Amino acid sequence: MTTHVDVHGVDLWCETPSGRRVTIQVKTTMGVSAVYPSDKRAPRYFFQVRGQKARAADVYCFVALDSGLLRLLSAAELPNTQAKAYATDQFTEAAMEADIKRYLY
């Protein structure tokens, strides 16, 4: 069961199949950010996140709207920065399914 809530820093409360309740903050991006020719790294998705002190959710859900795929991270795993970046090759069906099993079961 998933419910949209109006709580600062939390977008969803999910009840997992095991009965555990998890709070989720959803972050989205329209697509890959511009990559400069001098940048030799893989293209990346960027998501804005708050600093460590403002985190209220148990899990962060990063959604790439162009591919319809998502990744999940616990609040404790997020870097203490204002942004989270993922290389495009980290957004796969297999990675998404593994994250869902890891965090929501």
ABEGO torsion letter per residue (X at the ends): XBBBBBBBGBABBBBBAAGBBBBBBBBBBAEBBBBBAABABBBBBBBBBBBAAABABABBBBBBAAAGBBBBBBAAABBBBABBBBBAAABBAAAAAAAAAAAAX
